[in-house]
Amino acid sequence: MVLNRVGDFGLVIGILIIFVEYKAVDYATVFAITPILSGKLFNFLSFNFDLISIICFFLFIGAVGKSAQLGLHT
């Protein structure tokens, strides 16, 4: 149960970052704007990360947690 919540948290954070930066969550808009935002930095917990990398990281954590893979399985 706890590991599933870790996946939920990662997925929600990833989607929220997409919404904040892209102002949309539909595929067509996100894929169209991504080349424009490549190389942009995103400040998360007082650290600057590449925007695309941090989104991919959180969506990956969400997928791993929801499917109980790697370190998020019992």
Backbone as ProteinMPNN parsed JSONL, in Angstrom:
{"seq_chain_A": "MVLNRVGDFGLVIGILIIFVEYKAVDYATVFAITPILSGKLFNFLSFNFDLISIICFFLFIGAVGKSAQLGLHT", "coords_chain_A": {"N_chain_A": [[0.828, -1.199, 0.0], [1.892, 1.276, 0.818], [3.963, 1.548, -1.028], [2.562, 1.821, -3.37], [1.491, 4.321, -2.99], [3.762, 5.887, -3.205], [4.246, 5.684, -5.92], [1.89, 6.946, -6.822], [2.353, 9.542, -5.838], [4.666, 10.303, -7.296], [3.625, 10.267, -9.915], [1.605, 12.237, -9.757], [3.13, 14.544, -9.116], [4.727, 14.713, -11.437], [2.727, 15.176, -13.421], [1.677, 17.567, -12.451], [3.876, 19.304, -12.753], [4.045, 19.303, -15.529], [1.581, 20.549, -16.098], [1.949, 23.073, -14.878], [4.107, 24.172, -16.327], [3.451, 23.845, -19.075], [0.829, 24.59, -19.279], [-1.205, 22.911, -19.992], [-2.412, 19.529, -20.361], [-2.869, 17.751, -22.371], [-1.891, 15.471, -24.967], [-1.305, 16.443, -27.6], [-0.825, 19.22, -27.338], [1.28, 19.256, -25.441], [3.303, 17.783, -26.771], [3.694, 19.455, -28.948], [4.724, 21.804, -27.83], [7.017, 21.023, -26.51], [9.605, 21.02, -27.988], [10.172, 23.762, -27.901], [10.536, 24.283, -25.199], [12.755, 22.806, -24.536], [15.8, 22.47, -22.851], [15.175, 24.295, -20.897], [15.322, 25.274, -17.495], [14.152, 23.935, -14.389], [13.167, 24.763, -11.185], [13.369, 22.834, -8.407], [12.931, 21.994, -5.15], [14.977, 23.799, -4.36], [16.964, 23.228, -6.19], [18.24, 23.329, -9.486], [16.949, 21.779, -12.27], [16.914, 20.155, -15.471], [14.054, 20.732, -17.345], [12.63, 18.802, -18.941], [13.901, 16.455, -18.142], [13.287, 16.272, -15.373], [10.518, 16.021, -15.442], [10.265, 13.593, -16.827], [11.567, 11.916, -14.988], [9.836, 11.959, -12.701], [7.458, 10.962, -13.85], [8.386, 8.451, -14.55], [8.939, 7.362, -11.987], [6.318, 7.269, -11.098], [5.228, 5.366, -12.903], [6.772, 3.104, -12.282], [6.107, 2.709, -9.6], [3.336, 2.265, -9.761], [3.206, -0.089, -11.225], [4.595, -1.833, -9.712], [7.462, -2.379, -9.9], [11.073, -2.772, -10.092], [12.584, -1.183, -7.428], [10.283, -0.713, -6.06], [8.568, -2.781, -5.13], [7.12, -5.529, -3.333]], "CA_chain_A": [[0.0, 0.0, 0.0], [2.767, 2.444, 0.898], [4.707, 1.654, -2.277], [1.62, 2.321, -4.365], [1.383, 5.758, -2.735], [4.971, 6.497, -3.763], [3.952, 5.791, -7.349], [0.882, 7.996, -6.991], [3.005, 10.821, -5.594], [5.513, 10.607, -8.447], [2.769, 10.549, -11.061], [0.946, 13.527, -9.54], [4.13, 15.602, -9.232], [5.058, 14.82, -12.854], [1.616, 15.8, -14.134], [1.581, 18.96, -12.001], [4.941, 20.07, -13.398], [3.609, 19.495, -16.921], [0.507, 21.541, -16.114], [2.486, 24.392, -14.537], [4.992, 24.677, -17.378], [2.833, 23.804, -20.401], [-0.552, 25.104, -19.161], [-2.098, 21.914, -20.585], [-1.971, 18.156, -20.129], [-3.195, 16.871, -23.495], [-0.717, 15.048, -25.707], [-1.018, 17.277, -28.77], [-0.232, 20.477, -26.892], [2.563, 18.996, -24.781], [4.287, 17.395, -27.782], [3.975, 20.602, -29.82], [5.477, 22.827, -27.098], [8.253, 20.455, -25.958], [10.85, 21.528, -28.595], [10.394, 25.146, -27.477], [10.962, 24.292, -23.804], [13.942, 21.981, -24.292], [16.894, 23.254, -22.308], [14.702, 25.158, -19.821], [15.576, 24.752, -16.157], [13.026, 23.931, -13.458], [13.643, 24.803, -9.811], [12.652, 21.889, -7.545], [13.608, 21.863, -3.855], [16.149, 24.679, -4.415], [17.925, 22.735, -7.173], [17.815, 23.531, -10.872], [16.971, 20.575, -13.094], [16.375, 20.285, -16.809], [12.602, 20.544, -17.264], [12.214, 17.531, -19.537], [14.446, 15.374, -17.314], [12.562, 16.145, -14.097], [9.193, 15.489, -15.772], [10.447, 12.171, -17.134], [11.905, 11.219, -13.751], [8.647, 11.768, -11.867], [6.541, 10.049, -14.531], [8.989, 7.124, -14.426], [8.664, 6.911, -10.612], [4.898, 6.927, -11.077], [5.014, 4.108, -13.62], [7.412, 2.026, -11.514], [5.306, 2.472, -8.391], [2.016, 1.725, -10.088], [3.313, -1.438, -11.753], [5.349, -2.593, -8.708], [8.698, -2.828, -10.494], [12.357, -2.335, -9.549], [12.657, -1.108, -5.974], [8.978, -0.43, -5.456], [7.752, -3.98, -5.054], [7.27, -6.219, -2.031]], "C_chain_A": [[0.866, 1.255, 0.0], [3.511, 2.636, -0.422], [3.826, 2.166, -3.404], [1.449, 3.831, -4.207], [2.606, 6.51, -3.255], [4.779, 6.683, -5.266], [2.931, 6.869, -7.642], [1.504, 9.379, -6.843], [3.873, 11.225, -6.785], [4.699, 10.995, -9.666], [2.114, 11.921, -10.935], [1.942, 14.677, -9.688], [4.522, 15.8, -10.697], [3.976, 15.528, -13.65], [1.461, 17.261, -13.728], [2.676, 19.831, -12.627], [4.593, 20.314, -14.864], [2.55, 20.581, -16.993], [1.03, 22.946, -15.835], [3.295, 24.976, -15.688], [4.305, 24.782, -18.745], [1.442, 24.423, -20.426], [-1.567, 24.19, -19.828], [-1.562, 20.533, -20.24], [-2.343, 17.22, -21.275], [-1.957, 16.64, -24.354], [-0.345, 16.01, -26.837], [-0.323, 18.574, -28.365], [1.147, 20.267, -26.294], [3.629, 18.644, -25.81], [4.64, 18.55, -28.709], [4.87, 21.626, -29.136], [6.831, 22.307, -26.614], [9.525, 20.946, -26.651], [11.184, 22.963, -28.168], [10.966, 25.19, -26.061], [12.182, 23.418, -23.524], [15.096, 22.886, -23.869], [16.476, 24.188, -21.181], [14.963, 24.485, -18.481], [14.332, 24.894, -15.292], [13.584, 23.862, -12.047], [12.767, 23.892, -8.96], [13.483, 21.658, -6.296], [14.957, 22.594, -3.85], [17.269, 24.155, -5.311], [17.367, 22.993, -8.566], [18.019, 22.249, -11.662], [16.484, 20.928, -14.484], [14.893, 19.912, -16.762], [12.166, 19.18, -17.775], [12.69, 16.361, -18.679], [13.659, 15.181, -16.03], [11.144, 15.625, -14.338], [9.29, 13.991, -16.032], [10.759, 11.37, -15.88], [10.659, 10.945, -12.912], [7.619, 10.858, -12.539], [7.063, 8.612, -14.488], [8.749, 6.549, -13.027], [7.199, 6.506, -10.487], [4.613, 5.605, -11.757], [5.597, 2.929, -12.862], [6.583, 1.699, -10.282], [3.966, 1.837, -8.687], [2.088, 0.294, -10.61], [4.179, -2.337, -10.869], [6.619, -3.202, -9.304], [9.885, -2.282, -9.725], [12.347, -2.33, -8.023], [11.329, -0.898, -5.292], [8.05, -1.644, -5.513], [7.989, -4.648, -3.707], [7.476, -7.698, -2.259]], "O_chain_A": [[0.594, 2.195, -0.746], [3.671, 3.766, -0.883], [4.3, 2.87, -4.296], [1.279, 4.539, -5.199], [2.488, 7.652, -3.699], [5.119, 7.733, -5.813], [3.082, 7.627, -8.6], [1.217, 10.282, -7.629], [3.815, 12.37, -7.232], [5.041, 11.944, -10.372], [2.074, 12.681, -11.902], [1.627, 15.683, -10.322], [4.637, 16.938, -11.153], [4.279, 16.393, -14.472], [1.148, 18.106, -14.567], [2.418, 20.978, -12.991], [4.819, 21.406, -15.384], [2.616, 21.448, -17.864], [0.606, 23.906, -16.479], [3.171, 26.164, -15.988], [4.565, 25.726, -19.491], [0.932, 24.746, -21.499], [-2.66, 24.627, -20.189], [-0.397, 20.385, -19.87], [-2.152, 16.009, -21.161], [-1.086, 17.505, -24.453], [0.828, 16.348, -26.998], [0.661, 18.975, -28.987], [2.08, 21.009, -26.599], [4.748, 19.151, -25.734], [5.764, 18.621, -29.205], [5.696, 22.257, -29.796], [7.718, 23.113, -26.332], [10.48, 21.272, -25.946], [12.357, 23.328, -28.087], [11.796, 26.047, -25.757], [12.599, 23.306, -22.371], [15.328, 23.938, -24.465], [17.335, 24.818, -20.564], [14.838, 23.267, -18.355], [13.56, 25.842, -15.439], [14.395, 22.986, -11.746], [11.57, 24.139, -8.805], [14.614, 21.18, -6.379], [15.959, 22.051, -3.383], [18.411, 24.601, -5.194], [16.161, 22.886, -8.791], [19.122, 21.705, -11.716], [15.731, 21.885, -14.66], [14.53, 18.882, -16.196], [11.408, 18.48, -17.103], [11.963, 15.382, -18.508], [13.39, 14.046, -15.635], [10.622, 14.866, -13.521], [8.489, 13.212, -15.516], [10.263, 10.254, -15.724], [10.452, 9.818, -12.461], [6.972, 10.06, -11.86], [6.28, 7.666, -14.399], [8.394, 5.377, -12.894], [6.882, 5.508, -9.839], [3.835, 4.8, -11.243], [4.981, 1.865, -12.803], [6.384, 0.527, -9.961], [3.508, 0.967, -7.947], [1.129, -0.463, -10.457], [4.466, -3.476, -11.236], [6.824, -4.413, -9.22], [9.74, -1.448, -8.832], [12.125, -3.368, -7.4], [11.255, -0.905, -4.063], [6.887, -1.531, -5.901], [8.969, -4.347, -3.025], [7.623, -8.456, -1.301]]}, "name": "protein", "num_of_chains": 1, "seq": "MVLNRVGDFGLVIGILIIFVEYKAVDYATVFAITPILSGKLFNFLSFNFDLISIICFFLFIGAVGKSAQLGLHT"}
